[in-house]
Amino acid sequence: MLLVSLVYKGYSQVLQDRELPIRFGISPMLYILQTPSQFENKISLSPAAFVSYRMPAISLMGRSGFRIINYTNLDTRSQVRAQEVVTQIGIKLHHPRVQNTNVIFAYTPTFVVRAEQVSVGSSIFRNPIQNFLTEYSTPLHHAAYAGLELDLSSRNSLELGYAFSFNRKSTPLFINGSPSTVSLTYSINFNLKPKDTNPRSLMIKSLGQLANKGTLYIINRTCETDFTNKELDSLWRTNYTFSKFEIVKDEEVAEIMKTDGTFFFAVIGKYYASKGDPPTTGIYLLDRNGNLMTRPYPYYISINNGLSYCIGLKTTAAIGIRRFSMELQAN
């Protein structure tokens, strides 16, 4: 029941964040064998494939690959070569305070499909290749794996790990079982979400972020005879319901642009509805860099007071603010 609850919670969170929970791809692994002193180990490379399902606190993961391990018996001057199928089944732990870093624990069964021994010397009388898979007590071996993974991006990650083999035994001729290993793994994720380039979809996403956790910073460009910032704050508080807002002074704008988080600017009063146009009076939606938004955003709400650039009556301003809030909500 706990696992079902975690899966459901993770799936709900993924849908909310519009991220892909499943990753799959290739993960080539570089192995360094941990062998007794009479054996000289070599580095081996394993092609592998992986799949994982991400949740807020953990990921379920699996990986399988094929590797050829080589080591030399220094006493007999012979080389042992084994072909193995390696599988990992485990979990990744995500800590909310340590971004892009995962701790991995996994069970690693290894199945030896072929094992052979060949003399290292160059003499023409050296022993031929000997298949000694039957000398193994069992072709299936078990290991516990622990690793540290660094997510370089949503596409790739780098992982350092150690696998401790339980049922290996060293004989004078070879290691009866799969040896313990130190590994370095580079994973490439193929399951990436296509980049959304639809203007309306991007607008809905950004306005949703503004409504949920963003701030609309209001810049007062009304006439000096219209409203003070305090009066304008009261008008927005009464008529604007889409998101948090704050009336800011001109000298504060540059510092706000340097901050993180989700925010937009809105100019109320005299401004420009587009480049090259004469100034008009209304409410104008600007991005975080101070650029006027364009369609499909509700970038301009006209506030008409005849031929004057001043808004004049508070009721006129209230109607414009209410329309602006409704336009944002409609999208």
C-alpha positions as CSV (number, residue, x, y, z in Angstrom):
1,M,0.0,0.0,0.0
2,L,2.9,2.4,0.8
3,L,4.4,1.8,-2.6
4,V,1.1,2.3,-4.4
5,S,0.6,5.6,-2.4
6,L,4.1,6.8,-3.4
7,V,3.5,5.9,-7.1
8,Y,0.2,7.7,-7.1
9,K,1.7,10.8,-5.4
10,G,4.6,10.8,-7.8
11,Y,2.3,10.5,-10.8
12,S,0.1,13.4,-9.6
13,Q,3.2,15.6,-9.0
14,V,4.6,14.8,-12.5
15,L,1.3,15.7,-14.1
16,Q,1.2,18.9,-12.2
17,D,4.8,19.8,-13.3
18,R,4.2,18.6,-16.9
19,E,7.3,16.5,-16.7
20,L,8.0,13.0,-18.1
21,P,8.3,10.5,-15.2
22,I,9.8,7.7,-17.2
23,R,13.4,7.7,-18.4
24,F,15.0,5.1,-20.7
25,G,18.1,5.0,-22.8
26,I,21.6,3.7,-22.9
27,S,24.2,3.6,-20.0
28,P,27.6,2.4,-21.0
29,M,29.6,1.3,-17.9
30,L,33.3,1.3,-17.3
31,Y,34.4,-1.4,-14.7
32,I,37.5,-1.9,-12.6
33,L,37.7,-5.4,-11.2
34,Q,38.6,-5.9,-7.5
35,T,40.7,-9.0,-7.6
36,P,43.2,-10.7,-5.2
37,S,46.9,-10.0,-5.5
38,Q,47.8,-13.0,-7.8
39,F,45.4,-11.6,-10.4
40,E,46.2,-8.6,-12.5
41,N,42.8,-7.0,-13.4
42,K,41.9,-5.0,-16.5
43,I,39.3,-2.4,-17.2
44,S,36.2,-3.7,-19.0
45,L,33.5,-1.8,-20.8
46,S,29.8,-2.8,-20.8
47,P,27.1,-1.6,-23.2
48,A,23.8,-1.4,-21.2
49,A,20.3,-0.1,-21.3
50,F,18.3,1.5,-18.4
51,V,14.8,2.5,-17.5
52,S,13.6,4.4,-14.4
53,Y,10.3,5.9,-13.0
54,R,10.8,9.1,-11.1
55,M,8.7,10.1,-8.0
56,P,9.3,13.1,-5.7
57,A,11.4,11.1,-3.1
58,I,12.6,8.0,-5.0
59,S,12.9,6.5,-8.4
60,L,12.5,2.9,-9.3
61,M,15.2,1.8,-11.7
62,G,16.5,-1.1,-13.7
63,R,19.5,-1.7,-15.9
64,S,20.9,-4.6,-17.9
65,G,24.0,-5.0,-20.0
66,F,26.6,-7.4,-21.4
67,R,30.2,-7.3,-20.3
68,I,33.5,-9.1,-21.0
69,I,35.8,-9.2,-18.0
70,N,39.5,-10.0,-18.3
71,Y,42.2,-10.6,-15.7
72,T,45.6,-12.3,-15.7
73,N,46.8,-15.0,-13.4
74,L,50.4,-13.9,-12.6
75,D,51.4,-17.4,-11.2
76,T,50.3,-19.4,-14.2
77,R,50.8,-16.7,-16.9
78,S,47.3,-17.3,-18.2
79,Q,44.4,-15.0,-18.9
80,V,40.8,-15.5,-17.9
81,R,38.1,-14.1,-20.0
82,A,34.4,-14.3,-19.0
83,Q,31.3,-13.1,-20.7
84,E,28.5,-12.0,-18.4
85,V,24.9,-10.6,-18.5
86,V,24.7,-8.0,-15.7
87,T,21.3,-6.7,-14.3
88,Q,20.5,-4.1,-11.7
89,I,17.2,-3.6,-9.9
90,G,17.0,-0.9,-7.3
91,I,16.0,2.6,-6.2
92,K,17.3,6.1,-6.4
93,L,16.9,8.4,-3.4
94,H,16.3,12.1,-4.1
95,H,17.0,14.7,-1.3
96,P,15.0,17.9,-1.7
97,R,18.0,20.0,-0.5
98,V,20.6,18.4,-2.7
99,Q,19.6,19.2,-6.3
100,N,20.5,16.9,-9.2
101,T,22.2,14.3,-7.0
102,N,20.8,10.8,-6.3
103,V,21.9,8.0,-4.1
104,I,21.4,4.5,-5.6
105,F,21.0,1.1,-3.9
106,A,20.5,-2.0,-6.1
107,Y,20.5,-5.8,-6.2
108,T,22.9,-6.9,-9.0
109,P,22.6,-10.5,-10.3
110,T,25.2,-11.6,-12.8
111,F,24.9,-14.6,-15.1
112,V,28.1,-16.0,-16.6
113,V,27.4,-17.3,-20.2
114,R,31.0,-18.1,-21.2
115,A,34.4,-18.5,-19.4
116,E,37.7,-19.4,-21.0
117,Q,41.4,-19.5,-20.1
118,V,44.3,-18.9,-22.5
119,S,48.1,-18.7,-22.0
120,V,49.6,-15.3,-22.1
121,G,53.0,-16.3,-23.4
122,S,54.0,-16.0,-27.1
123,S,55.3,-19.5,-27.5
124,I,53.8,-21.6,-30.3
125,F,53.5,-24.4,-27.8
126,R,51.3,-22.5,-25.4
127,N,48.1,-24.1,-24.3
128,P,45.0,-23.6,-26.4
129,I,41.9,-21.8,-25.2
130,Q,40.1,-23.8,-22.6
131,N,36.4,-23.4,-21.9
132,F,36.0,-23.9,-18.1
133,L,32.5,-22.6,-17.5
134,T,31.8,-26.0,-15.9
135,E,34.4,-25.3,-13.3
136,Y,32.2,-22.5,-11.8
137,S,30.1,-23.6,-8.8
138,T,27.2,-21.7,-10.3
139,P,26.8,-19.4,-13.3
140,L,24.5,-17.1,-11.3
141,H,26.2,-14.7,-8.9
142,H,24.8,-12.0,-6.6
143,A,26.0,-8.5,-5.6
144,A,24.8,-5.5,-3.7
145,Y,25.4,-2.1,-5.4
146,A,25.6,1.4,-4.1
147,G,26.3,4.5,-6.2
148,L,26.2,8.3,-6.4
149,E,24.6,9.8,-9.5
150,L,24.9,13.4,-10.7
151,D,22.3,14.6,-13.1
152,L,24.1,16.7,-15.6
153,S,20.9,17.6,-17.4
154,S,17.5,16.0,-18.2
155,R,19.3,14.2,-21.0
156,N,22.4,12.7,-19.3
157,S,24.0,11.8,-15.9
158,L,27.2,10.5,-14.5
159,E,27.4,7.8,-11.8
160,L,30.1,6.3,-9.6
161,G,29.4,3.0,-7.9
162,Y,30.6,-0.1,-6.1
163,A,29.2,-3.6,-6.4
164,F,30.1,-6.1,-3.7
165,S,29.9,-9.7,-4.9
166,F,28.6,-12.2,-2.3
167,N,29.3,-15.7,-3.6
168,R,32.7,-15.3,-5.3
169,K,35.6,-17.5,-4.3
170,S,39.2,-17.3,-5.4
171,T,41.0,-20.4,-6.5
172,P,44.7,-20.7,-7.6
173,L,43.6,-20.6,-11.2
174,F,40.6,-18.2,-11.4
175,I,37.9,-16.3,-9.5
176,N,35.0,-18.7,-9.0
177,G,32.2,-16.1,-9.5
178,S,31.9,-12.5,-10.7
179,P,34.4,-10.2,-8.8
180,S,33.4,-7.1,-7.0
181,T,33.7,-4.0,-9.1
182,V,34.1,-0.2,-9.1
183,S,32.2,1.3,-12.0
184,L,31.7,4.6,-13.8
185,T,28.5,5.0,-15.8
186,Y,27.3,7.6,-18.3
187,S,23.6,7.5,-19.0
188,I,21.8,9.1,-21.9
189,N,18.0,9.6,-21.6
190,F,16.1,9.2,-24.8
191,N,12.6,10.0,-23.4
192,L,12.6,13.8,-23.6
193,K,9.5,15.9,-23.7
194,P,9.3,17.7,-27.1
195,K,9.8,21.4,-26.7
196,D,6.5,23.2,-26.7
197,T,6.6,26.0,-29.3
198,N,2.9,26.8,-29.5
199,P,2.4,30.4,-28.5
200,R,-0.9,29.9,-26.8
201,S,0.4,26.9,-24.8
202,L,3.4,28.9,-23.7
203,M,1.1,31.8,-22.6
204,I,-1.2,29.5,-20.6
205,K,1.8,28.0,-18.8
206,S,3.5,31.3,-18.0
207,L,0.2,32.9,-16.8
208,G,-0.6,29.8,-14.8
209,Q,2.8,30.2,-13.0
210,L,2.0,33.9,-12.4
211,A,-1.4,33.0,-10.9
212,N,0.0,30.2,-8.7
213,K,3.3,31.6,-7.4
214,G,4.2,34.8,-9.2
215,T,3.9,38.6,-8.7
216,L,2.6,41.3,-11.0
217,Y,4.6,44.5,-10.4
218,I,2.5,47.7,-11.1
219,I,4.3,50.7,-12.6
220,N,2.3,54.0,-12.2
221,R,2.3,56.1,-15.3
222,T,-0.9,57.9,-14.5
223,C,-1.0,61.7,-14.3
224,E,0.1,63.4,-11.1
225,T,-3.5,64.6,-10.7
226,D,-4.9,61.1,-11.0
227,F,-3.9,58.9,-8.0
228,T,-1.2,58.5,-5.5
229,N,0.5,55.0,-5.2
230,K,-1.5,54.4,-2.1
231,E,-4.8,55.1,-3.9
232,L,-3.7,53.0,-6.8
233,D,-2.9,50.1,-4.5
234,S,-6.4,50.3,-3.1
235,L,-7.9,50.2,-6.6
236,W,-5.9,47.1,-7.6
237,R,-6.6,45.4,-4.3
238,T,-10.4,45.9,-4.8
239,N,-10.6,45.0,-8.5
240,Y,-7.6,42.7,-9.4
241,T,-7.9,39.0,-8.4
242,F,-5.6,37.1,-10.7
243,S,-2.3,37.0,-8.8
244,K,-0.3,38.7,-6.1
245,F,0.7,42.3,-7.0
246,E,2.8,45.1,-5.8
247,I,3.0,48.8,-6.7
248,V,6.6,49.7,-7.3
249,K,8.6,52.9,-7.9
250,D,10.6,53.5,-11.0
251,E,13.9,53.1,-9.2
252,E,13.0,49.7,-8.0
253,V,12.4,48.2,-11.4
254,A,16.0,47.5,-12.3
255,E,16.6,45.6,-9.1
256,I,13.4,43.5,-9.6
257,M,14.6,42.5,-13.0
258,K,17.7,40.9,-11.5
259,T,15.7,38.6,-9.1
260,D,14.6,35.0,-9.7
261,G,11.1,33.8,-9.6
262,T,8.0,34.3,-11.8
263,F,6.9,37.9,-12.4
264,F,5.5,40.3,-14.9
265,F,5.2,44.1,-15.0
266,A,2.0,46.0,-15.7
267,V,2.1,49.7,-16.7
268,I,-1.1,51.7,-15.9
269,G,-1.4,55.1,-17.5
270,K,0.3,56.6,-20.5
271,Y,2.4,54.1,-22.5
272,Y,2.8,52.6,-26.0
273,A,0.6,49.7,-27.2
274,S,3.2,48.8,-29.8
275,K,6.5,50.1,-31.4
276,G,6.0,53.1,-33.6
277,D,2.5,53.9,-32.2
278,P,1.7,57.1,-30.4
279,P,1.2,56.9,-26.7
280,T,-2.2,55.8,-25.4
281,T,-3.8,55.4,-21.9
282,G,-4.5,51.9,-20.5
283,I,-3.0,48.9,-18.8
284,Y,0.0,47.3,-20.6
285,L,1.5,43.8,-19.8
286,L,5.3,43.6,-19.9
287,D,7.6,40.6,-19.5
288,R,10.4,40.4,-16.8
289,N,12.8,42.4,-19.0
290,G,10.3,45.2,-19.5
291,N,9.3,44.3,-23.1
292,L,5.7,44.7,-24.1
293,M,4.0,41.4,-24.5
294,T,2.3,40.5,-27.8
295,R,-0.6,38.3,-28.8
296,P,-1.9,35.9,-27.7
297,Y,-1.3,37.6,-24.3
298,P,-3.8,40.2,-23.2
299,Y,-1.1,42.8,-23.5
300,Y,-3.2,46.0,-23.6
301,I,-6.5,47.1,-22.1
302,S,-7.6,50.6,-23.2
303,I,-8.8,53.1,-20.6
304,N,-10.5,55.9,-22.6
305,N,-11.0,59.4,-21.2
306,G,-11.7,61.3,-24.3
307,L,-8.7,63.2,-25.6
308,S,-6.9,63.3,-22.3
309,Y,-4.0,61.0,-21.4
310,C,-5.2,61.2,-17.7
311,I,-7.5,58.6,-16.4
312,G,-9.4,61.0,-14.1
313,L,-12.1,59.2,-12.2
314,K,-11.4,56.2,-9.9
315,T,-14.4,54.4,-11.3
316,T,-12.8,54.6,-14.8
317,A,-9.6,53.1,-13.5
318,A,-11.5,50.4,-11.6
319,I,-13.3,49.3,-14.7
320,G,-10.0,49.0,-16.6
321,I,-8.3,47.0,-13.8
322,R,-11.3,44.7,-13.5
323,R,-11.3,44.1,-17.3
324,F,-7.5,43.4,-17.2
325,S,-8.0,40.8,-14.4
326,M,-10.8,39.2,-16.3
327,E,-8.8,39.0,-19.5
328,L,-5.9,37.2,-17.7
329,Q,-8.4,34.8,-16.1
330,A,-10.0,34.1,-19.4
331,N,-6.7,32.8,-20.8
